[in-house]
Amino acid sequence: MFARRFLVVSAAAVSLALAPLICQAKVVASQSKHTSSGAKKLSLEDRAMDLVNKVTEVRKWENEFGAKRFNPNTGGRPGMSIEEHHGSLYVVHVFEDMPEHAVTFARYEVNVKTGRVHRLD
């Protein structure tokens, strides 16, 4: 009888000891499924801003801020936000965010379905 209890306790102890490893394996498996299926899908807002980030004049403007993304003359940093959207059309505001106010660089209309980006005047 002593031997049986010892085996039962040992099996319980082993299962408790292995539980964290089993959980880790499930997490790793779910992560590998997530990454093997491709990049994480962007929200529509993020897609709109990503499309604007690919515009040549926006990339050149952002590069002027340097590696630290800071303008020492004005104390500003590059910024971007969604101003409004209607269906698949988004208006993205690109600006320099300064301590006291923001200065607009440009506004872009983005169609997230087609990928078309149009600068608004």
BELBEL-V160795 format. One record per backbone hydrogen bond with DSSP energy under -1.0 kcal/mol. NH is the residue of the N-H (numbers start at 1). CO is the residue of the C=O. Records with the same first field share a line. If there is no record, write none. Layout:
BEGIN
NH=CO + CO
END
This chain:
BEGIN
5=1
6=2
7=3
8=4
9=5
10=6
11=7
12=8
13=9
14=10
15=11
16=12
17=13
18=14
19=15
22=18
23=19
24=20
25=21
26=22
27=23
28=24
29=25
30=26
31=27
32=28
33=29
34=30
35=31
36=32
37=33
38=35
47=43
48=44
49=45
50=46
51=47
52=48
53=49
55=52
59=55
60=56
61=57
62=58
63=59
64=60
65=62
66=63
69=66
70=65
71=76
75=71
77=97
79=95
81=93
83=91
86=89
89=86
90=110
91=84
92=108
93=81
94=106
95=79
96=103
97=77
98=101
103=96
105=94
106=94
108=92
109=118
110=90
111=116
112=88
115=111
118=109
120=107
END
